[in-house]
């Protein structure tokens, strides 16, 4: 993975301001960063996110890091790209709980924003289209290159140790790569949760079926990226797996029909820790230890 190429720095800078601005929510307290915190691997480390009036969302917040590499956005794939995705949370009644009209009016009421939008969009237009274009431009920069695994792939054979290498080989031979592949190690397909054994959950989400209306798509979700996975606990669409050790065990049994030994599980977890890349510059990356007792990331000081 290579660092992001910034095509329009002014648009990205404006998008960053909107990303952190809680005035795009009804309460004035929730921003995009509230649920996709850039100091926490681009997620919020909660089973399901907390939104307006302390409402709990239905789904675990997916990381925003490297989301530009996903083939669609949201767990159910209802948004085709980052710009379309950015429309959703602002008007979602249990997330930011605003309206698009009020969001536009709020931005227009701030002289600094009006001036910056005129610079970025010479046409003078300021609608949700322009707002979401800038937010998406910022999100496109949130890639995390230089993971130790990337360095190993480029020829640095000391970048990962013997246990991590065993984990990678087992990751391949067991079939994990059938879904977690490509530059993002995921994000490129929908897959049914519970291929070999049914996945037992109290979460009411229907997955892709909620979009298509097809019963065959029930419990199908966009495969999450494994990049920075050591930072983005808890795991799965419902946040039910608290640790990587638990997630690897469940995935092995339900998706592959394989019960990993404790040693095999530890090897795969060790490999997954090699996928933490350079975090956005405004945060200090935390590399969790390989024993899977993942600490919470801390803000850059």
Buried (B, 14 or more C-beta within 10 A) or exposed (E): BEEBEBEEEBBBBBBBBBBBBBBBBBBEEBBBBBBBBBBBBBBBBBBBBBBBEEBEBBBBBBBBBBBBBBBBBBBBBBBEBBBBBBBBBBBBEBBBBBBBEBBBEBBEEBEEBEEBBEEBBEEEEBBBEBBBBBBBBBBBBBBBBBBBBBBBEEEEEEBBEEBBBBBBEBBEEBBBEEBBBBBBBBBBBBBBBBBEEEBEBEBEBBBBBBBBEEEEBBBBBBBBBBBBBBBBBBBBBBBBBEBBBBBBBBBBBBBBEBEBEEEBBBBBBBBBBBBBBBBBEEBEBBBBEBEBEBEEBEEEE
